[in-house]
Amino acid sequence: MDEIESTLTEARRLRALGQLKQAATRLESVSATWRDPRLLSERADVLISQGYWAKALGVLEELKIEGHQANSDLFRARIQMQLCFVRPVVEASFGQSMETAKGLHSEYLLGIDWSHTDRNLVMMESYFFRAIHLAKMFRMIDPPHLTETAAVGIQSCFAAILTRGMYEDAYSIASDFHHLQDGPTSNALLRALLNGQKTPPLVKAKVMRDLAQSRKLENVEADPDDLETTARDIFIQSGHVHGALDIDFNRACRSLKSGAGSIDDH
């Protein structure tokens, strides 16, 4: 079973560096031997990050159908929340998925004591934010009501994760909420990571990239261009696959939007 834990750790390390193909290959190889649901769930996460939505849906449906009686209700609820995010993209149907997501949030996340953080809960919170953001993009929900619902407990959740040193998970929560609601609360979460003495440089680089893109940048001393320059250097030094390219692309898009030139000029 140690192979499962080491595989999960290595897959998450590779994902943090943007090496999604390598992470997917490792997970697929080991899950062929060990039919462990944690490996399959992690593989679904990677497939989503790669944009292979239909494949991810297949893996999650497999997990749901098999049942995995040895797993906790919390793990099964996590799979359900992941499905609430993935299924609408593949099947172009939001209604039932959003109702299920709201029900899961009310049952498992609303008003809980985050001092006893379980990673399944963290994943559920993250995917709830993503599901709402997706539905908002397609104008399928009442944004103010659900955004307010999502915001309940976000700071307690984030603080608990940060206290446990789960920096990548803390970034995921902050970033997913930031995409849902670009404002003072989400920026405060990102700044907490940026200013944290123990926050790994690579996580800080991702935070800098997000803050530089924020439409409501507040109380950040550094100039957005300086944030991006520093983040770009860290991405390169850390060996991140596409971090520097992401920043170059963002800069080129802003330049085109402002009429300052063409992509060929950058």
Residue pairs with C-beta under 8 A, 6 or more apart in sequence:
1 34
3 30
3 34
4 30
4 34
4 36
4 38
4 39
7 26
7 27
7 30
7 39
8 38
8 39
8 42
10 23
10 26
11 23
11 26
11 27
11 42
11 46
12 23
12 42
12 168
14 20
14 22
14 23
14 26
15 23
15 45
15 46
15 49
16 168
16 202
17 202
17 238
17 239
17 240
17 241
18 240
18 241
18 242
18 243
19 241
20 46
20 49
20 50
21 50
23 46
24 43
24 46
24 47
24 50
27 39
27 42
27 43
27 46
28 43
30 39
31 39
31 40
31 43
37 63
37 66
37 68
37 71
37 75
40 59
40 62
40 63
41 60
41 63
41 75
41 78
41 79
41 82
43 59
44 56
44 59
44 60
44 63
44 82
44 86
45 56
45 82
47 53
47 55
47 56
47 59
48 56
48 82
48 85
48 86
53 86
53 89
53 90
54 90
56 86
57 83
57 86
57 87
57 90
60 79
60 82
60 83
60 86
61 83
63 79
64 76
64 79
64 80
64 83
68 75
68 76
72 120
74 108
74 118
74 120
74 121
75 120
77 104
77 107
77 108
77 120
77 124
78 120
78 121
78 123
78 124
78 127
80 100
80 104
81 101
81 104
81 123
81 124
81 127
81 128
81 131
82 123
82 127
83 97
83 100
84 97
84 98
84 100
84 101
84 104
84 127
84 128
84 131
85 97
85 101
85 127
85 130
85 131
85 134
87 93
87 97
88 94
88 97
88 98
88 131
88 134
88 135
88 138
88 140
89 134
94 135
94 138
94 140
94 141
95 140
97 131
98 131
98 132
98 135
98 140
98 141
101 128
101 131
101 132
102 146
102 149
104 124
104 128
105 124
105 128
105 149
105 150
108 121
108 124
109 121
109 124
109 125
109 128
109 153
110 149
110 152
110 153
111 152
111 153
112 121
112 153
114 121
114 153
114 156
114 157
114 159
114 160
115 160
117 157
117 160
117 161
117 164
117 166
119 166
119 169
121 157
122 157
122 161
122 166
122 169
122 172
122 173
125 154
125 157
125 173
126 169
126 172
126 173
126 176
128 150
129 150
129 173
129 176
129 177
129 179
129 180
130 176
130 179
132 141
132 146
132 147
132 150
132 180
133 176
133 179
133 180
135 141
135 146
136 143
136 146
136 147
136 180
147 180
147 181
150 177
150 180
150 181
151 177
151 181
151 185
154 173
154 177
154 185
154 189
155 185
155 189
157 173
158 170
158 173
158 174
158 189
158 192
161 169
161 170
161 173
162 170
162 192
162 193
162 196
165 198
167 193
167 196
167 198
167 199
167 200
167 203
168 203
170 193
170 203
171 193
171 203
171 206
171 207
173 189
174 186
174 189
174 190
174 192
174 193
174 207
175 190
175 206
175 210
177 185
177 186
177 189
178 186
178 187
178 189
178 190
178 210
178 214
180 186
182 214
182 215
182 216
183 216
184 216
184 218
187 211
187 214
187 216
187 217
187 218
187 219
187 220
190 207
190 210
190 211
191 207
191 211
191 219
191 220
193 199
193 203
193 204
193 207
194 204
194 207
194 208
194 211
194 220
199 207
201 234
201 237
201 238
202 234
202 235
202 238
202 240
204 231
204 234
205 230
205 231
205 232
205 234
205 235
205 238
205 240
205 243
206 231
206 243
208 222
208 227
208 228
208 230
208 231
208 234
209 227
209 228
209 231
209 243
209 246
209 247
209 250
211 217
211 220
211 224
211 227
212 224
212 225
212 227
212 228
212 231
212 247
212 250
213 224
213 250
217 224
220 227
222 230
228 247
228 250
228 251
231 243
231 247
232 243
232 244
232 247
232 248
234 243
235 243
235 244
235 247
236 243
236 244
248 266
251 266
252 263
252 266
255 261
255 263
255 265
255 266
256 262
256 263
